[in-house]
Each structure stands twice: as C-alpha cells, then as structure tokens.
Amino acid sequence: MQMIDETLNTEPENNAEEPQTTETPATETSEPQTPEQLLAEEKDKYLRLYSEFDNYRRRTTKERFELLQTAGRDVILSMLEIVDDFERALKILENADSSVKSGLEGFELIYKKLISQLEGRGVKPMDCKGKPFDVEFHEAITRFPAPTEADKGMVIDEVEKGYLLNGHVLRFAKVVVGE
C-alpha cells in the first residue's frame, strides 16, 4: 500500500525544480502610470486589435472569393468530358453525307450554347498547338522527332484540350512535344 502512495505522489520534492517567474503584474509596477501613459497603452492595444481584425476580415473575404470562383470545379470538370465528346462527334459528322448535315446544325447550336455557358462561368480553353511546351499548362503524352529545328520543344499536336478556370489550370492539356 505504501508503494502505491509513493507512485501517486507527483509533486516535486525540491522547490528549486519549480520554474520561478520574475514577471510582475502590470498593476504592481514600481512607478505609478500617468493617465497619458495609460491612454497610450490602451490606444496601442486598440490599434493592434483593430489591425489584427482587419487582416482577418481581408483573409476571410479573399478565401470566400476564391471558394466562390472554384465552387463548381468538379461539375465543370465533368462537363468538359461532354465537351470533348461533342468535339469528336462534330469532327465525324463534318465528313458525313448531306442527309446528316441538317442534323449537324442543331448539334452545333447545342455545342456552342454549352461552350458559351462554360465561358460565362470563367472556363477558357488553352491554345497550345505551336507554342513552347510548359509544364505549368501541358502534360506531355509522347515525344516525336520535330519536323524542323524550330519545332524542338514546341507542342506539335494536342491530344486533349486543356482548360483554365478564372486563370487557374482546370485541366492540363495533353500534348505531343517535338524533340
């Protein structure tokens, strides 16, 4: 029983081990503060608190704005797959016979409306072909020998179009780069 009592005793045996504080409370200073000093202290505290709150307000406003700009990011990404399907279907239908051409006009109208809605939400397609390869915007699928010396390091072909959402990369463009 005595052994258990000793293990429960967690107080230090030597008072010298306890940390000593040398701070004195602000109310117990050796010199009495004048009203001007007290006013200056309180004004300083107020200004610091005000600037801290102002920084908090700016940060939360910026975060809220960024959240609103990218709120539909997942929905827009899924819509880009539909846009890709539209573009592939349009390429196929352009080479079709004249009986299909009348249906092509309605198909193009729907495609243009979808693109205009996405652009209204801040989505813009990247123009990659013929531009220098940039890892910030492009994903290299493969490399081919460049037809000319000027085409080295340039995007030769675009396999999948890339898109920007309010200036930020929404989907990287999948490209073929000249070597």
C-alpha positions in Angstrom: 0.0 0.0 0.0 2.8 2.4 0.8 4.3 1.7 -2.6 1.1 2.8 -4.4 1.0 6.0 -2.3 4.6 6.9 -3.4 3.8 6.5 -7.1 0.7 8.7 -6.8 2.8 11.5 -5.3 3.7 13.5 -8.3 4.7 16.7 -6.6 8.4 17.6 -6.9 10.3 17.1 -3.7 12.6 20.0 -4.2 11.1 23.5 -4.6 14.2 24.6 -6.6 12.9 22.5 -9.5 9.8 24.6 -9.9 10.1 27.3 -12.5 10.4 30.8 -11.0 8.6 33.6 -12.6 10.1 37.1 -12.4 7.3 38.9 -14.1 5.3 41.3 -12.1 1.7 42.1 -12.9 1.1 45.3 -14.7 -0.9 46.7 -11.8 2.1 46.3 -9.4 4.7 48.4 -11.1 7.1 50.5 -9.1 6.2 53.7 -10.8 2.5 54.8 -11.0 1.4 55.4 -14.6 0.1 58.7 -15.7 -3.2 58.9 -17.5 -1.4 59.8 -20.7 0.7 56.6 -20.4 -2.4 54.5 -19.7 -4.2 56.2 -22.7 -1.2 55.4 -25.0 -1.1 51.8 -23.8 -4.8 51.3 -24.4 -4.6 53.1 -27.8 -1.7 50.8 -28.8 -3.8 47.7 -27.7 -6.7 49.0 -29.7 -4.7 49.7 -32.8 -3.1 46.2 -32.7 -6.5 44.6 -32.2 -8.1 46.6 -35.0 -5.3 45.7 -37.4 -5.5 42.1 -36.4 -9.2 42.0 -37.1 -8.8 43.9 -40.4 -6.2 41.3 -41.5 -8.7 38.5 -40.5 -11.5 40.2 -42.4 -9.4 40.6 -45.6 -8.1 37.0 -45.4 -11.7 35.5 -45.0 -13.0 37.7 -47.8 -10.2 36.5 -50.1 -10.8 32.9 -49.2 -14.6 33.3 -49.7 -14.0 34.9 -53.1 -11.6 32.1 -54.2 -14.1 29.5 -52.9 -16.9 31.0 -55.0 -14.7 31.1 -58.1 -13.9 27.5 -57.8 -17.1 26.2 -56.2 -18.3 24.3 -59.3 -14.9 23.0 -60.3 -16.0 19.3 -60.0 -19.1 19.9 -62.0 -17.3 21.8 -64.7 -14.6 19.1 -64.9 -17.3 16.5 -65.6 -18.9 18.8 -68.2 -15.5 19.0 -70.0 -15.8 15.3 -70.8 -19.1 16.1 -72.5 -17.5 18.9 -74.5 -14.8 16.5 -75.6 -17.5 14.1 -76.9 -19.2 16.9 -78.7 -16.0 17.9 -80.4 -15.2 14.4 -81.5 -18.8 13.9 -82.8 -18.6 17.2 -84.8 -15.4 16.1 -86.5 -17.0 12.8 -87.5 -20.2 14.5 -88.7 -18.4 17.1 -90.8 -17.3 14.3 -93.2 -20.8 12.8 -93.3 -23.2 12.9 -96.3 -25.7 15.7 -96.9 -28.6 14.0 -95.2 -26.8 14.2 -91.9 -25.7 17.9 -92.5 -29.1 19.2 -91.5 -28.9 17.5 -88.1 -25.4 18.8 -87.7 -26.6 22.4 -87.5 -28.7 21.7 -84.4 -25.9 19.7 -82.9 -23.5 22.7 -83.4 -26.0 25.1 -81.8 -26.2 22.9 -78.7 -22.4 22.7 -78.6 -22.0 26.5 -78.9 -24.5 27.1 -76.2 -22.7 24.7 -73.8 -19.3 26.4 -74.6 -20.8 29.9 -74.0 -22.3 28.8 -70.6 -18.9 27.4 -69.6 -17.1 30.6 -70.7 -19.7 32.6 -68.7 -18.5 30.7 -65.6 -14.9 31.6 -66.3 -13.8 28.5 -68.2 -11.4 29.2 -71.2 -9.8 26.7 -73.5 -6.0 26.7 -73.7 -4.4 27.4 -77.1 -1.4 25.0 -77.1 -0.5 24.0 -80.7 2.6 25.6 -82.0 3.5 27.1 -78.5 6.5 26.1 -76.4 6.0 23.2 -74.0 5.2 24.5 -70.5 4.8 22.0 -67.6 2.6 24.5 -65.8 -0.1 24.1 -68.5 0.8 20.9 -70.5 1.1 17.3 -69.9 3.4 15.6 -72.4 1.9 12.3 -73.7 4.7 11.5 -76.1 7.6 13.0 -78.0 8.1 12.9 -81.7 11.0 14.0 -83.8 10.5 17.6 -84.7 10.0 18.3 -88.5 12.2 21.4 -88.3 14.7 22.7 -85.8 12.3 25.5 -84.8 9.7 22.9 -83.6 12.0 21.4 -81.0 10.5 21.8 -77.5 7.2 23.0 -79.1 3.8 21.5 -78.9 3.2 19.6 -82.2 -0.2 18.2 -81.6 -2.9 18.5 -78.9 -4.5 15.1 -77.9 -6.8 16.5 -75.2 -7.6 20.2 -74.9 -6.7 21.9 -71.6 -8.9 24.5 -69.8 -8.4 27.3 -67.4 -10.9 28.3 -64.7 -10.5 32.0 -63.8 -6.9 31.9 -64.8 -6.0 28.7 -62.9 -5.5 25.4 -64.6 -8.7 23.3 -64.5 -7.4 20.5 -66.7 -3.9 20.2 -68.2 -3.6 19.9 -72.0 -2.4 16.5 -73.1 0.1 17.2 -75.9 2.7 15.8 -78.2 6.1 17.6 -78.0 8.7 17.9 -80.7 12.2 16.5 -79.9 
